[in-house]
Amino acid sequence: MGSEPIPSWPGELVDLAENGWDGRVHVRSTPPGPKESAVYVHGLAGSATNWTDLMGELSDVVRGYALDLPGAGHSPEPPGGDYSVAAHARAVVALIERVSDTPVHLFGNSLGGAVSVRVAATRPDLVRSLTLVSPALPDLLPRYGPARVALSSVPKVGEWAVGRMRMLPAERRITMTMSMCYADFGRLHPDRLKEAAEELRRRDGLPYSAGVLTGYARGIVAEYFRRGEENLWRQAALVAAPTLVIHGRRDRLVHPRMAVRAGRAFPHVRLVLLPDAGHVAQMEVPGRVAREARRLISESIPVPIGE
């Protein structure tokens, strides 16, 4: 399996009360140096460590900040137990305002993609470019994975399903999840699998961890049926930032056909379909995702007058 993977980036709890969001989030960041900043938003059942390798690949062009969304990773529960996409977007907006004086390059995967679309549409002043990896935008003909998410959002059924899953060993649960998310499970380094299992055992010990998964599921399912101006596809049409949408052809969770709709919805978009990647291309093939993201970043950075 090649060389050892790079370690997770260091993190700290950041209080965002002064930035308009009454809560704290755990944020991992790459070293200072680059003038441009990037913010990374993970998906359902994920954490900031989902971006470790891509952050490393891009650390020479952007200083990266990856947050654990409220209730995920090392972040505490959100104020009022609000796990909606809108609440997550408010936390991301507050973080961007905290870490950067200039617009950032915003990255989102799956649920984090939905959150990032809302941020880019409602706060265009904060987003210089938008990179979406298998974004969980509304699809009323979802695949098997999203159907399971919808089921887990049903009151009582969701809690029962989470309870049943927690009875399985952490290693088995992580293997099941990664097998669903990766096109080729063999690409997952054993050290990464071990780290994920250890993190899951830590999460199992938190008193609120079971409720987080059902809360997140209800939050994203609500978006699939939202109408009006806050519908995520309508908001996609409002995104002013240059946008890169990456889909894995072997994604079992978000159907690659959604790339076609994304191509029609976003005003300034480039589509990339990776033939041998799954739902988390930034983890499975970070080098290829980084190559596409570098192109977007370089094209979106304004050239100073006189150069």
C-alpha positions in Angstrom: 0.0 0.0 0.0 2.8 2.6 -0.6 4.0 5.2 1.8 2.2 6.2 5.0 -0.4 8.9 4.6 0.1 12.4 5.9 -1.2 13.0 9.5 -4.4 15.0 10.1 -3.8 18.8 10.2 -3.8 20.4 13.7 -7.1 21.8 14.9 -8.6 24.0 17.6 -12.1 25.0 18.8 -13.0 28.4 17.4 -15.7 30.6 19.0 -17.8 32.3 16.3 -20.0 34.4 18.6 -18.3 37.6 17.4 -18.9 36.6 13.8 -22.7 36.3 14.2 -23.1 32.6 15.0 -23.6 31.7 18.6 -21.5 28.5 18.8 -18.1 26.9 18.5 -16.6 24.7 15.8 -13.5 22.7 15.6 -11.3 23.8 12.7 -8.2 22.2 11.2 -5.8 24.3 9.2 -2.7 24.1 7.0 0.3 26.4 7.7 0.2 30.1 6.9 2.0 31.3 3.8 -0.3 31.5 0.7 -2.2 34.7 0.3 -5.4 32.9 -0.8 -7.6 31.0 1.7 -9.8 28.0 1.2 -12.6 26.6 3.4 -13.6 22.9 3.3 -17.0 21.6 4.2 -17.5 17.8 4.7 -20.5 15.6 4.2 -22.9 13.5 6.3 -21.2 11.3 8.9 -17.9 12.9 7.9 -15.5 15.4 9.5 -12.7 17.8 8.7 -10.3 14.9 8.2 -12.1 14.0 5.0 -10.1 16.8 3.4 -6.6 16.0 4.9 -5.0 14.8 1.7 -6.6 17.4 -0.6 -5.6 20.2 1.9 -2.0 18.9 1.7 -2.1 18.8 -2.1 -3.2 22.5 -2.2 -1.3 23.9 0.8 1.2 25.7 -1.5 -1.5 27.8 -3.2 -4.2 28.3 -0.5 -4.2 28.2 3.3 -6.8 25.7 4.1 -9.4 25.7 6.9 -11.6 22.6 7.3 -14.3 22.7 9.9 -16.1 19.9 11.7 -19.7 20.9 11.1 -21.7 21.5 14.4 -22.1 18.2 16.2 -19.6 16.4 13.9 -16.0 15.5 14.5 -14.7 17.5 17.5 -17.4 20.3 17.3 -20.0 20.5 20.0 -23.7 20.3 19.4 -25.1 23.3 17.5 -27.2 25.9 19.4 -30.8 24.7 19.7 -29.9 21.3 18.1 -30.4 22.8 14.7 -28.9 20.5 12.0 -30.5 22.2 9.0 -28.5 23.1 5.9 -29.3 26.8 6.6 -27.9 26.5 10.1 -24.7 24.9 8.8 -24.4 27.6 6.2 -24.6 30.3 8.9 -21.7 28.6 10.7 -19.6 28.4 7.5 -20.3 32.1 6.8 -19.2 33.0 10.3 -16.0 30.9 9.9 -15.1 32.6 6.6 -15.6 36.0 8.1 -13.4 34.9 11.0 -10.4 33.5 9.1 -10.2 35.7 5.9 -10.5 39.3 5.0 -10.9 38.4 1.3 -13.2 36.0 -0.5 -12.2 32.3 -0.1 -12.1 29.3 -2.3 -15.0 27.2 -1.0 -15.0 23.4 -1.2 -17.9 21.1 -0.3 -18.5 17.4 -0.5 -22.0 15.7 -0.5 -24.0 17.5 2.3 -21.1 20.0 2.5 -21.7 20.7 -1.2 -25.3 21.6 -0.5 -24.2 23.9 2.4 -21.6 25.5 0.2 -24.1 26.2 -2.6 -26.3 28.0 -0.1 -23.3 30.1 1.2 -22.2 31.0 -2.3 -25.7 32.0 -3.4 -26.5 34.1 -0.3 -23.1 35.6 0.4 -21.4 36.0 -3.0 -19.0 38.6 -1.4 -17.4 35.8 0.6 -16.7 33.2 -2.2 -14.0 33.6 -4.9 -14.5 30.1 -6.3 -16.7 27.1 -5.6 -15.6 23.5 -5.9 -18.2 20.8 -5.3 -17.4 17.1 -5.1 -20.6 15.0 -5.5 -22.8 17.7 -4.0 -26.0 16.4 -2.4 -28.4 18.6 -4.4 -32.1 17.6 -4.6 -32.7 14.5 -6.6 -36.1 12.9 -6.2 -34.9 9.7 -7.9 -32.0 9.0 -5.5 -29.8 5.9 -5.3 -29.8 3.3 -2.6 -27.6 5.3 -0.3 -29.8 8.4 -0.2 -32.8 6.2 0.3 -31.2 4.8 3.5 -30.6 8.4 4.6 -34.2 9.3 4.0 -35.3 6.3 6.0 -33.0 7.2 8.9 -34.7 10.6 9.0 -38.1 9.1 9.9 -39.0 9.7 13.6 -38.3 6.7 15.8 -37.2 4.6 12.7 -34.0 6.7 12.5 -33.2 6.3 16.1 -33.8 2.6 16.0 -31.6 2.2 12.9 -28.8 4.2 14.5 -29.0 2.1 17.6 -28.8 -1.1 15.7 -25.7 0.1 13.8 -24.0 1.2 17.0 -24.1 -2.5 18.1 -21.6 -3.4 15.4 -17.9 -3.1 15.9 -16.5 0.3 14.8 -14.2 -1.3 12.2 -17.1 -3.1 10.6 -19.2 0.1 10.5 -16.3 2.1 8.9 -15.7 -0.6 6.4 -19.3 -0.6 5.4 -19.4 3.2 5.0 -16.1 3.4 3.1 -17.1 0.6 0.8 -20.2 2.6 -0.1 -18.3 5.8 -0.6 -15.2 4.5 -2.4 -15.3 3.1 -5.9 -12.2 1.0 -5.0 -12.0 0.2 -1.3 -8.5 -1.0 -1.9 -7.4 2.6 -2.2 -8.2 3.3 1.4 -4.9 3.1 3.3 -5.0 0.8 6.4 -3.8 3.6 8.6 -6.7 5.8 7.5 -9.1 2.9 8.2 -7.6 2.5 11.7 -7.8 6.3 12.4 -11.5 6.3 11.3 -12.4 3.4 13.6 -10.7 5.0 16.5 -12.5 8.3 15.9 -15.9 6.4 15.6 -15.2 4.8 19.0 -14.6 8.2 20.5 -17.8 9.5 19.0 -19.7 6.5 20.4 -18.9 7.8 23.8 -20.4 11.2 23.3 -23.9 11.5 24.8 -25.3 13.3 21.8 -23.7 11.3 19.0 -26.7 9.1 18.1 -28.9 12.2 17.7 -26.4 13.9 15.4 -26.8 11.4 12.5 -30.6 11.5 12.6 -30.5 15.3 12.8 -28.2 15.6 9.8 -30.4 13.1 7.8 -33.5 15.2 8.5 -31.7 18.3 7.6 -30.7 17.2 4.1 -33.9 15.3 3.4 -35.8 18.5 4.1 -33.8 20.2 1.3 -35.0 17.6 -1.2 -38.6 18.8 -0.8 -38.0 22.5 -0.3 -39.7 24.8 -2.8 -39.5 28.5 -3.5 -36.5 30.7 -3.6 -34.5 28.6 -1.0 -34.6 25.5 -3.2 -31.0 24.6 -3.7 -31.3 24.3 -7.5 -32.7 27.8 -7.6 -29.9 29.0 -5.4 -27.4 27.3 -7.7 -28.6 29.6 -10.5 -27.6 32.5 -8.3 -24.0 31.5 -7.7 -21.8 34.2 -9.2 -18.4 32.5 -8.4 -16.7 30.3 -11.0 -17.7 26.8 -10.2 -16.2 23.4 -10.5 -18.4 20.3 -10.1 -16.7 16.9 -9.8 -18.6 13.7 -9.9 -17.4 10.1 -9.7 -18.9 7.8 -12.3 -19.0 5.0 -9.7 -20.7 7.1 -7.1 -23.3 5.0 -5.3 -24.8 7.9 -3.3 -25.2 10.8 -5.7 -26.0 9.8 -9.3 -23.5 11.1 -11.9 -26.5 12.2 -14.0 -26.8 15.1 -11.6 -23.7 16.6 -13.4 -25.9 17.3 -16.4 -28.4 19.3 -14.3 -25.5 21.1 -12.6 -24.2 22.1 -16.0 -27.6 23.7 -16.7 -28.0 25.3 -13.3 -24.8 27.0 -12.4 -24.0 30.1 -14.5 -20.2 29.7 -14.6 -19.5 26.0 -14.3 -17.0 23.4 -15.5 -17.9 19.7 -15.1 -15.5 16.9 -14.4 -16.5 13.3 -14.4 -13.9 10.9 -12.9 -14.5 7.4 -14.4 -13.1 5.4 -11.6 -14.0 7.4 -8.5 -16.8 7.2 -6.0 -18.6 9.6 -3.7 -15.5 11.0 -1.9 -13.1 11.7 -4.8 -11.2 14.2 -2.7 -10.2 11.2 -0.5 -10.0 8.5 -3.1 -8.1 10.4 -5.8 -6.9 13.7 -4.1 -4.2 14.3 -6.7 -6.7 14.4 -9.6 -9.1 16.6 -7.7 -6.3 18.9 -6.7 -5.2 19.3 -10.3 -8.7 20.4 -11.3 -9.1 22.7 -8.3 -5.7 24.4 -9.0 -6.9 25.3 -12.5 -10.1 26.9 -11.0 -8.2 28.7 -8.3 -5.6 30.1 -10.7 -8.3 31.3 -13.1 -10.4 33.0 -10.4 -7.6 34.9 -8.6 -7.9 38.6 -9.7 -4.7 40.0 -11.4 -3.5 43.2 -9.7 -3.8 46.3 -11.8 -0.5 47.0 -13.7 0.6 43.3 -14.0 
